[in-house]
């Protein structure tokens, strides 16, 4: 059993997203390829029936077992923690009964939960509500931001959050470090690759902040430089975008989330200041 707030068993935190239900259903079908299909379907069906608090009955054949499993999964989906626990317990029980069967690992389960925005992460023996650690939100980009830049930044932030949910702290920092690198390059007055969307965007923002900025902005930009310098140094964080250096200090999940949130907060500052300046000159 997974450990979580016992009150969730009686007062649901809410339903689990349909995309997560479909993702877990797809994993069950893959498991069915390694053992008698009806037996596997019945195994999972019994666990979801218990999670839904409804009776379990054996189906007459594999076709009905598949249809009945869908029904039980939909019923259990009304309580997200119990749904996740049902799938996890079914896998663990099956792992002991049939060690010859390959089952999805925790990283695969967490990826489904993350992609569906389920708000939970499995960290055995615990089920963690990740919405208790919602990352600092980045405001909508100003209208002047090229749509391609919006997509690039959003894609990097989403990839970072997925990596965090899967326990890949170093990868999570890598996914957003290139944004900080571009900002730092622009800050030093160097060519931040004006041919790239993000280069043009951050060059423009840094230039505007320095021309019209208030006293604190220079110090904040210096802090961004310091963070980037530490994370990218082989003797510091040892992180490079797209490259995993073995030198540097070990990066735990809590530290990785801190660094990712710091980078997000700096992005928030740059974008909101850019919007403020644009409104003032409008």
N, C-alpha and C positions, 0 to 999 in steps of 0.2 A: 504493500500500500504506500501511496505517496503521503507525505506529511504536509498539511496545510491547515489554515484556520478552520476548526471544526464547525463553526457557524455556517460555513459555505455549504455544508451537507444539507442544511435545512432551509437556509435562505440563500437562494442562488444569487451569484454576482452578476448573472445575466447569461444569455445563450452564447454558445460558441459560433463563430462565423461559419456560414455554409461552405466557404472555401476550405476551411480546416476539416470539416466533415468529409468533403470530397477527397481531400488529400490523404486522410487516414484510410478512407475506403479504398483508395487506389493501392495503398500499401498492403492491405489485407488481400486484395486480388493477386498481388505479387507473391505473397506467402503461399497462396493456394497452389501456385505452380510447383511447390516443393513437397506436397503431401495431399492426401485425398481432399478434394475441394469441399465436399459437404462437411467433413469433419472439422476443417479449419473454420468454415463459416459458422458452424454451430458453436465452436469454441468461443469465438468473438461475440456471437449473438448472446450467449449466456451472460457475459460480462456487461454488455450494454443494457440488457434487460434489467439486471440488478441495479445498474446506475440510474435507470429510469424509474425504478420502483414498480416494475410491472412483471407479471408471471412470465416464466420461460417455458416454451414448449418446443419439442423437436419437430422440425419440418419434415414433410413426406419425401422430398427429394432435394437435389442441389439447387434447382431453379427456385423452388419455394424458399429454401434456406437463404438464398441471396436476397430475394425480395423481403423476407422477414427481417433479415439483418439490417437492410436499409431502413425499415420501419423503426426498429429498436434504436438505431443510431440517431435517427431524427428525434425520437422521443427523449433520448438521453442528452441531446444537444441543448436542451433547455437549461441545463446546469453545466456550464463550461468546466469547472474543476472536476466534477464527477465524470464527465465525458472523457477528459484527458486521463484521469485515473483509471477508468475502465480499459482504455486502450493500453496504457502502460502495464497494468496488472495482467492483462491477457497475454501480452508479449513476454513478461517475466515468467508467468506460469508455463507458457509454451516453451520457453527457453530451457526450463528444467525437465519438462516432459520429453521434448524432442531436441536434444542438443545438436542433431544433424541438420536442423533447419536454420537457415540464415535469416535473422530478423533485423529490422531497421535499428540503427544505433540512436543514441540520444540526440546527436547533432542533427540527424535527419528529421526527427520528430520536432525539434525546436525550430528547424528551418520552416516547416509547415506552419507552425504556430506564429512565427515571425512574419512570414509572407501574408498570412491571413489577418494580421493585426489582432491576434487573439488576446493579447495582454497577459500572457502567461509564458513561463519558461520552466522546463523540467531540469532540476538540479538535484539528482538523487541524493538523499531520499526525499527531497523537498520539491513542492510545486510552488514556484515563486510568482507573485503578481508583479509583472514588469511595469505595469502602469504606476506602481509606487515609485518608479525611477524614470519617469518620463523625461527624456532629454530636453534641454532648453530649446524652445521652439524658435525657428527662424521665420521672421515675418515675410509676407509675400514680397517678392522683389518689385522694385519700382517699375513703373510702366516703361521707363526708358531702357530698362535692361532687355537686351536681345533675348528672344525666346530660346535660342540655343544655349545661352549662358544659364538661363533659368533651369533648363533640362539637365545640363551638366552638373550644376551645384546640387540639385535635388537628387540626382542619381547617386552622387558621391555620398550624400548624407544618408540616403536609404541603404546603400551598401554597407556603410559603417554600422548602422543600427542592426542590420541582419547579422553582421559578423559578431557584434557584441552579444546578441541573443544566442549565438551558437558557441560562445565562450572563446572566440578567436580575437583576443584583445589586440595583439600586434597588428593583425590584418585590419581591424576596425580603425586604428589610428592611421594606418597607411592610406586607407580609402579617402581620408579628408586632409592628410598632411600636404598634398599637392596644392590645395587651396591656400593654405597658410604660406607655402613656399612662393606662390605667385604674388601674394600680398607683400611678403617680405622683399621680394625682388623689386616690386614697384616702389616700396618705401625707400630703398637704397638709391632710387633714381636710375636704376639700370633698365635695360630693355626686357620687359616681362613678356616677350614674344607677342608683339602687337598683332601678329597674324592670327593668334588664337582668340577665341571668344572671351575666355576668362582673363586673358592678358589685357585686352582692350578695356574690359569692364573694370578690373581692379586698378589699372593705370589711371583711369578717369576718376575713380572714387578717391584714391590716395591724393591725386593732384588737387581735387576740389577741397578735400579736408585740410590740406596744408595751406591753401590759399585763403580759406575763409574760416578755418577752424578756431575752436576755443582752446584755452590753455591746456586742458587735460588731454587733448587728442594726441599730441606728440608723445606723451608718456605712455598712453595706451598702445600706440603703434610700436613703441619700444618694447613693451611687454610681449607683443605678438612676435617681434623679432627674437626675443629671448627664448620664448617657448619653442619657436621653430628651430633655433640654433641648438637647444638642448636635445630635442627629440631626434634631430637628424644627425647629431654627432655620434661617431662610432664609440666614443667613450661615455656617452650619455644614454639617451634612449635607444640609439642604434637603429632607428627606423628610417627607411627610405620608401617612398611611394613605389610600389611594384617590386621592391627588392627586400628580402628578409635577411638582414645581416645577422650573423651569429654573435658578433661582439655586442657590447653594451649590457645594460642591466636587464634582468628578467622583468617582463611586463605582465602584472597580474590583471585580472578582469576589473577590479575596482579602480586601479590606477588608469587602465585604458579608458574606462567610462569617464573618469575625471578629465583626462586629456581631450577626449572627444567633445565633452560638454564645454570645455574651455574654448576649443576651436569654434564650436557652434556659437558660443556667446560673443566671440570676437566678430564672427560673421554678422550676428544680429546687430552689433554696434555699428559696423560699417554700413550695412544696408539701411538701418533706421536713420543714421546721420546723413546718408546720401538723400533719403527722402525728405529730411528736415530742410536741408539746404535747397533741394529742388522746390519745396513749397515756398521758401523764403524769397527765392528769386523769380517765382512764377508771377 
